[in-house]
């Protein structure tokens, strides 16, 4: 009779199968971690862009409300891409796009800006042809950094026509 030998180790096939399974599990886990890291990076970039655009819009909103009067002596330039005016303190302020920089006078207000648009509106919402017709200014800013984000706001000028504007009149 032959004696049966006890197996004390693993066969080569068993070791190769374990290595293959560990490799598959590691690949799947690594892929999931990589997707999570990419998602975090995309969200962090988007959050930064949103912060930049919100801060810029709030600054422009605040300063445009301080236009001294709706006249040619106080609204100096009003094109679709450039707004220059005198505020109630006598300071001249200009917002314009220079390349991808949104400028307030010579200072950079925001970077990565791909579009800046101003629309000058009458009380009834139609386009204003002259400075004295301007009741509100619509601003649109697009920031690009991986994706494009556009934010729009409408700024109502303060008491430039001799009375304050209420929302009921709009």
C-alpha positions as CSV (number, residue, x, y, z in Angstrom):
1,X,0.0,0.0,0.0
2,X,1.1,3.5,-0.7
3,X,1.2,6.0,2.1
4,X,-0.6,9.3,1.6
5,X,1.5,12.3,2.0
6,X,0.2,15.3,3.9
7,X,0.2,18.5,2.0
8,X,2.2,21.1,3.8
9,X,2.0,24.0,1.3
10,X,0.1,25.6,-1.6
11,X,0.3,24.5,-5.2
12,X,1.6,26.9,-7.8
13,X,-1.9,27.2,-9.3
14,X,-3.4,28.3,-5.9
15,X,-0.7,31.0,-5.4
16,X,-1.2,32.3,-9.0
17,X,-5.0,32.5,-8.5
18,X,-4.6,34.4,-5.2
19,X,-2.2,36.9,-6.8
20,X,-4.7,37.4,-9.7
21,X,-7.6,38.0,-7.3
22,X,-5.6,40.4,-5.1
23,X,-4.6,42.3,-8.3
24,X,-8.2,42.6,-9.4
25,X,-9.4,43.8,-6.0
26,X,-6.6,46.3,-5.8
27,X,-7.3,47.6,-9.3
28,X,-11.0,48.1,-8.4
29,X,-10.3,49.8,-5.1
30,X,-7.6,52.1,-6.6
31,X,-10.0,53.1,-9.4
32,X,-12.7,54.0,-6.8
33,X,-10.2,56.1,-4.8
34,X,-9.0,57.9,-7.9
35,X,-12.6,58.8,-9.0
36,X,-13.2,60.1,-5.5
37,X,-10.1,62.3,-5.6
38,X,-11.0,63.6,-9.1
39,X,-14.5,64.4,-7.9
40,X,-13.1,66.3,-4.9
41,X,-10.8,68.3,-7.1
42,X,-13.6,69.3,-9.5
43,X,-15.8,70.4,-6.7
44,X,-12.9,72.4,-5.1
45,X,-12.3,74.2,-8.4
46,X,-16.0,74.9,-8.9
47,X,-16.2,76.3,-5.3
48,X,-13.3,78.6,-6.0
49,X,-14.8,79.8,-9.2
50,X,-18.1,80.4,-7.5
51,X,-16.4,82.4,-4.8
52,X,-14.5,84.5,-7.3
53,X,-17.6,85.3,-9.3
54,X,-19.8,86.0,-6.2
55,X,-17.2,88.3,-4.7
56,X,-16.8,90.2,-8.0
57,X,-20.5,90.6,-8.5
58,X,-21.0,91.8,-4.9
59,X,-18.3,94.4,-5.3
60,X,-19.6,95.7,-8.6
61,X,-23.2,95.7,-7.3
62,X,-22.2,97.8,-4.2
63,X,-20.2,100.3,-6.2
64,X,-22.6,100.7,-9.1
65,X,-25.3,101.6,-6.6
66,X,-23.1,104.5,-5.6
67,X,-23.3,106.2,-9.1
68,X,-23.7,109.9,-8.3
69,X,-26.3,110.6,-11.0
70,X,-27.6,109.3,-14.3
71,X,-26.0,112.0,-16.4
72,X,-23.2,112.3,-18.9
73,X,-21.0,114.0,-16.3
74,X,-21.3,111.0,-13.9
75,X,-21.7,108.0,-16.2
76,X,-18.6,108.5,-18.4
77,X,-18.6,105.2,-20.4
78,X,-21.4,102.7,-20.7
79,X,-20.7,100.1,-23.4
80,X,-21.5,96.4,-23.3
81,X,-18.1,95.5,-21.9
82,X,-17.0,98.7,-20.1
83,X,-18.6,100.8,-17.4
84,X,-16.9,104.0,-16.1
85,X,-18.6,106.4,-13.7
86,X,-18.2,108.8,-10.8
87,X,-19.5,107.8,-7.4
88,X,-21.1,109.9,-4.7
89,X,-17.6,110.5,-3.2
90,X,-16.3,112.0,-6.5
91,X,-14.1,108.9,-7.2
92,X,-14.0,107.6,-10.8
93,X,-14.5,103.8,-11.0
94,X,-14.2,101.7,-14.1
95,X,-15.1,98.0,-14.6
96,X,-13.8,96.3,-17.7
97,X,-12.3,93.0,-19.0
98,X,-8.6,92.9,-19.9
99,X,-7.8,89.5,-21.3
100,X,-9.1,87.2,-18.6
101,X,-8.8,89.7,-15.8
102,X,-11.8,91.7,-14.6
103,X,-10.4,95.1,-13.7
104,X,-11.7,97.7,-11.3
105,X,-9.7,100.7,-12.4
106,X,-6.2,99.2,-12.7
107,X,-6.7,96.6,-10.0
108,X,-7.6,93.0,-10.8
109,X,-10.9,92.1,-9.2
110,X,-11.1,88.6,-10.6
111,X,-9.1,86.2,-12.8
112,X,-10.2,83.5,-15.2
113,X,-13.1,85.7,-16.5
114,X,-14.1,84.8,-20.1
115,X,-17.0,87.2,-20.5
116,X,-18.3,90.5,-19.0
117,X,-21.4,92.1,-20.2
118,X,-23.3,95.2,-19.1
119,X,-26.9,96.0,-20.3
120,X,-28.3,99.5,-19.4
121,X,-32.0,99.4,-18.9
122,X,-34.8,102.0,-18.6
123,X,-37.5,101.9,-15.9
124,X,-39.7,99.6,-18.1
125,X,-36.8,97.2,-18.7
126,X,-36.1,98.3,-22.3
127,X,-32.6,99.2,-23.4
128,X,-31.5,102.7,-22.4
129,X,-30.2,104.9,-25.2
130,X,-28.9,107.8,-23.1
131,X,-27.4,108.1,-19.6
132,X,-30.5,109.9,-18.2
133,X,-32.7,106.9,-19.1
134,X,-30.7,104.4,-17.1
135,X,-32.6,103.0,-14.1
136,X,-30.8,99.7,-13.7
137,X,-27.7,97.9,-15.0
138,X,-27.7,94.2,-15.8
139,X,-24.4,92.5,-15.3
140,X,-23.3,89.1,-16.6
141,X,-19.9,87.6,-15.7
142,X,-18.6,84.2,-17.0
143,X,-15.7,82.5,-15.3
144,X,-13.9,79.6,-16.9
145,X,-11.6,77.2,-15.1
146,X,-12.3,73.6,-16.3
147,X,-15.9,74.5,-16.7
148,X,-17.8,77.8,-17.3
149,X,-20.0,79.4,-14.7
150,X,-22.1,82.4,-15.5
151,X,-23.7,84.7,-12.9
152,X,-26.1,87.5,-13.6
153,X,-27.5,90.3,-11.5
154,X,-29.4,93.5,-12.0
155,X,-28.4,96.6,-10.1
156,X,-30.9,99.3,-9.5
157,X,-29.3,102.8,-9.2
158,X,-29.9,104.6,-6.0
159,X,-31.9,107.8,-6.0
160,X,-30.4,109.0,-9.3
161,X,-33.8,110.3,-10.7
162,X,-34.8,112.2,-7.6
163,X,-36.7,109.4,-5.9
164,X,-36.0,105.9,-4.6
165,X,-37.2,102.9,-6.6
166,X,-39.4,100.4,-4.9
167,X,-39.8,96.9,-6.2
168,X,-43.5,97.6,-6.8
169,X,-42.6,100.1,-9.5
170,X,-40.5,97.6,-11.5
